[in-house]
Amino acid sequence: MMRHLDLFDSIEQIARLGSIRAAAEAQSITSTALNRQVISLENELGQPLFERLPRGVRLNTAGEMFLIHARQQVRDYERLKVQLADLSGVRRGHVTIASTKAAIPYFLPEQINTYLQQHPLVSFKVNPCDIETAQEQLANMEADLAIAFEPLHRREFQTIESLDQEILAVFNKGHALAKRTGPVRLSECLQHPLAMPAKLTGVRSILDLAAQQKAELRMDISVVSEDSQFLLNVVRSSGMVTFDIPLGLSKSYLARNGLEWRAVHTSDVAMGNLYVGQLKNRTLSVAALKFANQIIAALQQQQTLCE
């Protein structure tokens, strides 16, 4: 196992770049040396791993099977190191999270900082992505955990926790909607120019579906962006309305920037589902499992906006 770890990485890189020469250059070794290592491994396995093409190489079925196995072996080895460290009373490990962009500005930084205060030897990597990419990263073992918002498609996604998230309308304090003391109707929001999340995001999908169900509703969209912080800055200095979920907002940020929010009435717009999940049947490392439990507890306490 130990002697193959570096070679596993090389096979990954060759598959990604489609070239033994390019992978060798990236590793500062000769292509002849790397090719010799690949051939040696193929001889050991009794199967070629790549199709040799006129320009480069491509994984064949055996190569794909090998990479799936190799990724699992590497993860098992990393988990073993974490568990051995735990035996000596030292909490170590690395946690990779594929996360909806809504969790990036406020929720995850706060949760990671809280975790590191107790376990400073753990390291984190956060990959902002949409729900499809998050599921792919779990399936490829490129991420330990996923925080994803609407909608799930893959059966290999194992939900650890699912929580409701209401859709919130956000606007500046001088906006007409700021006079309302309770939930606002979607029709009221759509009377104003909109700064909308991009299509294929969970929030946008829910809003589009709600608008389609009522033929009289029309969206006057002035600005579209995948960046929620950009949209907040747009509505701060205009009469526009944007939409988000509690996970993506901070009361203190809104207050500092002269912004207010109201929940959109659930009879007009359904709540969405926020998922914390992992690859089905995968055993998480101690660090990943402990962090998952922490963020789930924080989300369960978060009935409205993140502080």
C-alpha positions, 0 to 999 in steps of 0.5 A: 500500500505505502509504495503505491501511494505516489503512483496512485496520484500519478495515475489520477494526474495522467487520467486528468491530463490525458497525457503521461508526458504532461503528468510527468512534467507536472511532477518534475520527472521524466516521461520515460520514468513515469511510463515505466512505473505505469507499465510495471503496475499494469504488468502487476495487475495483468491488465492495461489501465489506459488506451494508448491514443495517437495523442495521449492516453485515456482510462479504459474500464480497468483503469476506472475500476483501479482508480475507484479502488485506489481512492478508497484505499487512500481514504482508508489509509488516511482514516487509519492515520487519524484513528491511530492519532486518536489513540494517542490522544491527539485529534488530527485529520483533514476534512474536505467539504463540498458546499453550497455557496450559501454556506461560504460567507458566514456559516462555514467560517464560523463553524470551522473556527469553532471546531479548530478552537478545540482541535487545532491539528485538523485541517479543512478544505472547502469547495464551493459548488452547486449540488450536482458537483457536490454529489460528484465530489462525494462519489469520486471521494474528493470530498468527505461531506457535502452541504447542499441545497435542493434538489438531490438526484443521486442515489449514492448520496447518503443524507445525514440530516435534512433541514427546512430553509425558508425563502427570504426576500431581502431589500434595503431599509427604505424599501416599501416592503420594509414596512411589513411586519410579517411574511410578504407575498411573492406577488408583492416582491415581484412588483419591484425590480429583482436581483436574482440568483442564477438559474440552476441554483436551489433558490432560483429553482424554487422561485421559478417554479412558484412563479410558473404555477401562477400565470399572472406573476411576472418577474422583472429581473434586472440583475442575475448573479451566482454571487449572493454577496454581490446581489446584497450589495446591489439591493443595498443601494437600489429599490431591488429585491433579492432572495436567499435562505437563512444559511446564506445571510447574517443578521449582523451583516444586514444590520451594518449594511442597512438591509432587511429581510422578510420571509416569503409566505409559504403558501406562495413559495415552498420551503427548500431542503438543506442537506448535510450528506456523505457518500453512501456506505462510506465510513467517515474519519473521526474528524469529519464525523465530529465536524458533521455532528457540530454543523448539524447541531448548529443548523438545528438551532438556526431557526431563522438567520445565522448570527 
